[in-house]
Amino acid sequence: MKNTKLKSPTIYIHAVVAMLIIQLVHKIVREIPGAIEIGGIGAYANPVFAGLLLIAIILLLFRNKIGLYLGMLDAVFMLFQPILIHIIMAHPDQNGIWWYPIFPWIQAILIIYFSYIVLLKEKTN
């Protein structure tokens, strides 16, 4: 069995945790209510991904590498979610702001970036 304990300096792990907390708050405040209003599978998928974020945060606080992968899974979902909702399903943004998807994309990119840095630090330790 592989070792799942992270050896990276705490500051790198805390950077990922901070981004995951921001993403979790964004899901609770903005995405879950919007998904419930739109209906469909998103009303179920967003709370599931919020739960995965919470699990990822807890695992990372215990320095478990699986938390990184769960966080990156959510980040990849966040890259495609606005495309799926606003372009493919043609649901306009709740406030009519066309550039709103930039915010979740930036959050997703930063989660992936900081997670990648932790994984690089794991290789050097």
ABEGO torsion letter per residue (X at the ends): XBBABBABBAAAAAAAAAAAAAAAAAAAAAAAAAAAAAEEAAAAAAAAAAAAAAAAAAAAAAGBAAAAAAAAAAAAAAAAAAAAAAAAAGBBBAAGBAAAAAAAAAAAAAAAAAAAAAAAAAAAX
